[in-house]
Amino acid sequence: MTDQNLPSDERLTTEGLAVTRPTGRILLIACGALAREILDIKTKNGWDHMDLTCLPAILHVHPERIPDAVEQAVEKNRETYDRIFVVYADCGTGGLLQQTCERLGVEMVEGPHCYSFFEGNQKFAEHGESDATAFFLTDFLARQFDAFVWKPLGLDRHPELRDMYFGNYTKLVYQAQTDDPALTERARECAERMGLAFERRFTGYGDLETTLSDWSR
């Protein structure tokens, strides 16, 4: 029996034995900062045919490393899944991630970064100049503010450097994916520590949920 004669979910091993492979399986390769949100969307929609694997969120400190990390994850899993999608926006890669995804033949989330697609790319763009001096937090960054902002900048050791880092910002915009009063208060405290005005926008999952819904079909 040739490989072509087998059902679509079976292939021949090198020993000539038929093995079952998944059909209709989708893999999401995502930024670790989006894991909680993706799992919530996946669970509430019952998308059991979707699997999630995450790359370390700390890659955002070195965005030039994101394309290679994504490529390695795609190549590692390509033979196991029918479709693979990349749950990153450009995220500071200067278009390199888009080029990588096009070369690999996989789709990625549209937008410059998660702040944009959480709010909705069109709506985010409409804020324009009013957000030019805004520092953004998502639920993830509100939870991980010290680990991803305060300590990497050395402000835990040198708080006197605060105004040097944030002096050109005027406000902190907290994009809330969930309606959590405790998390809102944590984001407000972050704004106070940075010396910035505080603004909360309830965004939900924005274009992320819309994109995952399109990919789930």
VMD Tcl script that draws the C-alpha trace (Angstrom):
set ca {
  {0.00 0.00 0.00}
  {1.35 3.42 -0.90}
  {1.14 6.51 1.26}
  {-1.37 8.02 -1.18}
  {-3.76 5.04 -0.69}
  {-4.00 5.59 3.04}
  {-6.77 7.66 4.64}
  {-5.89 11.33 5.11}
  {-5.10 10.81 8.79}
  {-2.57 8.01 8.21}
  {1.00 7.92 6.87}
  {3.62 5.21 6.46}
  {6.54 5.08 8.84}
  {10.00 4.16 7.57}
  {9.21 0.58 8.61}
  {6.18 0.54 6.33}
  {3.60 0.51 9.14}
  {0.59 2.79 9.04}
  {0.35 5.29 11.88}
  {-2.47 7.64 12.71}
  {-1.87 11.37 12.48}
  {-4.26 14.07 13.65}
  {-6.51 15.69 11.06}
  {-7.95 19.15 11.39}
  {-5.49 19.93 14.14}
  {-4.36 23.53 14.55}
  {-1.33 24.78 16.45}
  {-1.11 28.30 17.79}
  {2.46 29.49 18.35}
  {2.06 32.44 20.65}
  {3.82 34.95 22.83}
  {3.78 33.80 26.44}
  {2.22 37.13 27.41}
  {-0.96 36.03 25.61}
  {-1.26 32.52 27.06}
  {-3.97 33.25 29.63}
  {-6.11 35.16 27.14}
  {-5.79 32.58 24.37}
  {-6.65 29.72 26.70}
  {-9.73 31.59 27.92}
  {-10.93 32.28 24.37}
  {-10.20 28.69 23.35}
  {-12.06 27.23 26.35}
  {-15.18 29.37 26.10}
  {-15.52 28.55 22.39}
  {-14.82 24.84 22.79}
  {-12.00 24.83 20.26}
  {-10.60 21.44 21.23}
  {-8.93 21.04 17.84}
  {-6.57 23.92 18.68}
  {-3.37 23.41 20.64}
  {-1.24 26.17 22.11}
  {2.50 26.43 22.53}
  {4.10 29.59 23.85}
  {7.47 31.22 23.42}
  {8.93 33.12 26.39}
  {7.37 36.54 26.85}
  {10.79 37.91 27.75}
  {11.71 37.68 24.05}
  {10.15 41.14 23.81}
  {13.30 42.47 25.45}
  {15.14 41.24 22.34}
  {12.55 41.42 19.52}
  {15.19 40.65 16.91}
  {15.18 37.09 18.28}
  {11.45 36.55 17.79}
  {11.52 35.61 14.05}
  {14.11 32.87 14.54}
  {12.30 31.49 17.59}
  {9.02 31.41 15.68}
  {10.65 29.71 12.70}
  {12.14 27.00 14.89}
  {8.75 26.36 16.49}
  {7.02 26.16 13.11}
  {9.56 23.74 11.67}
  {9.47 21.58 14.79}
  {5.69 21.16 14.60}
  {4.94 21.36 10.89}
  {4.61 17.58 10.40}
  {2.30 17.16 13.37}
  {-0.38 19.74 12.56}
  {-2.55 20.47 9.56}
  {-2.33 24.22 10.10}
  {-0.10 26.49 12.16}
  {-0.79 30.10 13.07}
  {1.49 32.62 14.76}
  {-0.11 34.66 17.53}
  {2.25 37.60 17.41}
  {1.87 41.01 15.85}
  {5.02 42.72 14.54}
  {6.13 43.31 18.14}
  {9.16 45.44 17.33}
  {10.69 43.13 14.71}
  {10.59 45.81 12.02}
  {8.71 43.62 9.58}
  {11.09 40.67 9.94}
  {8.48 38.45 11.58}
  {6.05 39.11 8.73}
  {8.72 38.18 6.21}
  {9.50 35.00 8.12}
  {5.84 33.99 8.29}
  {5.33 34.63 4.59}
  {8.35 32.51 3.75}
  {7.08 29.71 6.00}
  {3.55 29.97 4.65}
  {1.86 30.70 7.99}
  {-0.43 33.52 9.05}
  {0.15 35.90 11.95}
  {-1.98 38.45 13.80}
  {-2.33 41.80 12.05}
  {-1.10 44.93 13.81}
  {2.03 46.54 15.16}
  {1.71 45.09 18.70}
  {-0.73 43.59 21.18}
  {-1.81 47.02 22.47}
  {-3.20 47.66 19.01}
  {-4.99 44.37 18.39}
  {-6.43 44.22 21.92}
  {-8.11 47.57 21.38}
  {-8.83 46.77 17.74}
  {-6.31 47.93 15.15}
  {-8.61 50.46 13.55}
  {-9.76 51.96 16.85}
  {-6.20 52.07 18.16}
  {-5.06 53.95 15.06}
  {-7.86 56.47 15.51}
  {-6.44 57.60 18.86}
  {-3.45 58.93 16.95}
  {-1.68 61.85 18.60}
  {-3.66 61.57 21.83}
  {-1.81 58.33 22.60}
  {1.60 59.48 21.40}
  {2.80 59.98 24.98}
  {0.97 56.98 26.51}
  {2.59 54.02 28.23}
  {0.42 50.92 27.81}
  {-0.31 48.06 30.15}
  {-2.28 44.89 29.41}
  {-3.55 42.47 32.04}
  {-0.31 40.53 31.69}
  {1.90 43.58 32.21}
  {-0.19 44.77 35.13}
  {0.47 41.42 36.80}
  {4.12 41.28 35.76}
  {5.04 44.97 36.00}
  {8.03 44.48 38.27}
  {9.45 41.56 36.28}
  {9.01 43.12 32.83}
  {9.32 46.86 33.46}
  {10.61 47.97 36.85}
  {13.46 45.52 37.45}
  {14.80 45.33 33.86}
  {15.14 49.12 33.91}
  {16.96 48.94 37.24}
  {14.36 51.07 39.01}
  {14.23 48.68 41.94}
  {17.83 49.69 42.63}
  {17.84 53.24 41.27}
  {14.36 54.78 41.62}
  {15.89 58.20 40.96}
  {16.08 57.21 37.27}
  {12.30 57.12 36.96}
  {11.89 60.54 35.35}
  {14.70 59.85 32.93}
  {12.84 56.81 31.63}
  {9.28 58.09 31.79}
  {9.63 61.87 31.64}
  {8.30 62.03 28.08}
  {5.15 60.08 28.93}
  {2.02 61.82 30.20}
  {-0.31 58.94 31.01}
  {-0.52 55.21 31.57}
  {-3.29 53.52 29.59}
  {-4.43 50.24 31.09}
  {-6.11 48.10 28.45}
  {-8.19 45.73 30.55}
  {-8.91 42.37 28.98}
  {-10.92 41.36 32.06}
  {-13.12 43.33 34.42}
  {-11.02 42.75 37.53}
  {-11.08 45.52 40.18}
  {-7.95 44.18 41.88}
  {-6.04 44.21 38.61}
  {-7.29 47.72 37.86}
  {-5.99 48.87 41.22}
  {-2.65 47.25 40.50}
  {-2.45 49.09 37.17}
  {-3.34 52.35 38.93}
  {-0.50 51.79 41.38}
  {1.86 51.27 38.44}
  {0.84 54.66 37.07}
  {1.50 56.27 40.45}
  {4.94 54.69 40.66}
  {5.75 56.03 37.21}
  {4.39 59.49 38.01}
  {1.78 59.29 35.22}
  {-1.92 60.00 34.89}
  {-4.07 56.88 34.81}
  {-6.61 55.86 32.17}
  {-8.45 52.55 31.98}
  {-9.97 51.20 28.77}
  {-11.91 47.97 28.83}
  {-10.94 46.32 25.56}
  {-11.75 42.69 26.12}
  {-9.83 40.56 23.62}
  {-10.42 42.81 20.63}
  {-9.04 41.64 17.29}
  {-7.30 38.71 18.98}
  {-10.62 36.91 19.51}
  {-11.83 37.80 16.01}
  {-8.62 36.47 14.47}
  {-8.69 33.22 16.44}
  {-12.32 32.73 15.47}
  {-11.41 33.07 11.79}
  {-8.54 30.62 12.18}
  {-10.66 28.06 14.04}
  {-12.79 27.31 10.99}
}
mol new
graphics top color blue
foreach p $ca { graphics top sphere $p radius 0.5 }
foreach p [lrange $ca 0 end-1] q [lrange $ca 1 end] { graphics top cylinder $p $q radius 0.2 }
display resetview
